[in-house]
């Protein structure tokens, strides 16, 4: 089975994916398949997680990077490789290069999370900081390749990369032969394209659903237009799928083989990450949690058994803290409220007494006395509360208003 671009160049075949699987033996792990009772009840059918967040380097990216670099000629290997990435691809290229004895240089944005930079260095790459966004970093890496002769390793737009990522699809069919729907996050499209090639060749009845963050969803308009289109300034917490333009090679495959591409909100993503952590005890980055977000947002739209691919688990601890807070707020588990009260002795104690009656746990309190909007005897208080759900949040707000407090936000 072969898929071609408009100029009839062959892209990726099932034999390519099978060849990549042999090449990856002893390199990439066959990651676990874990059931989710919570999502199974919600969907009304078995839901399983394919845990690529537990892959070496913390994501599926090692698969494609290794296959791409292993396929280089001796002359190309001697010239070294170069890549541009904010995290997962960087680590995949670094480890793959080290395993194959190839020198690697990785350009990363200046604001890349320090743990990802440190991990990339640890795997053996020379890291160069350049630019503030991935597009600038990508340009620098390509310029370096032109100047030095190093081979540029694209994160998704190459047949070898797609063949390597497609090995995930072969594992899914082996581990869950009864699967009816596979849900996978899409950035540039390499992972979804590879899975589609492998799965549709062997099980054309399996439905493949791609998921993009609503603020970085280039595939829906591109598929409608019949060609890759760019979107300006993609914005999402899910940096692993924050791509402004589909890759030419994966786009041709996805347009032919992927059944549907959905979008999810930032609230959906943060809620999904929180669910993975609390219910499944799995650390998953926002891009990796995008399939779970799709299941949460419309559980009745998926025929089971469902496999949701958790594509990566490399999340900066500081970002994780903010996302968890966002997810708790979206789920009614965290409430931030600002109100005004008279600045007199005992006023704060009285306020806290009201909150105690409705069983709201106070996490943090801050006072503002110098804002020019405040009266001479007023103080603005911001409260961060731990709550028990949306109904409890409404109860807290109602209790504050009944007690005579002016709730500003």
Secondary structure, DSSP 4 states (H G I P E B T S, - for coil): -EEE-TT--EEEEHHHHHHHHHHTTTTS----EEE-HHHHHHHTS-EEEEEGGGSGGGBTHHHHHHHHHHTS-HHHHHH-EEEE-SSHHHHHHHHHHHHHT--EEEEE-TTS-HHHHHHHHHTTPEEEE--SSHHHHHHHHHHHHHHH-PEE--SSSSHHHHHHHHHHHHHHHHH-TT--EEEEE-SSSHHHHHHHHHHHHH-TTSEEEEEEEGGG--HHHHHHHTS--B-SS---S-GGG--SB--HHHHHHHHHH--EEEEE-HHHHHHHHHHHHHHS-----TTTTHHHHHHHH-GGG-PSSEEEEE-B----HHHHHHHHHHHHHHTTSEEEEEEEEE-STTHHHHHHHHHHHTTPEEEEEEEE---TTS-TTEEEEEEEEE-SSHHHHHHHHHHHHHTT-EE--
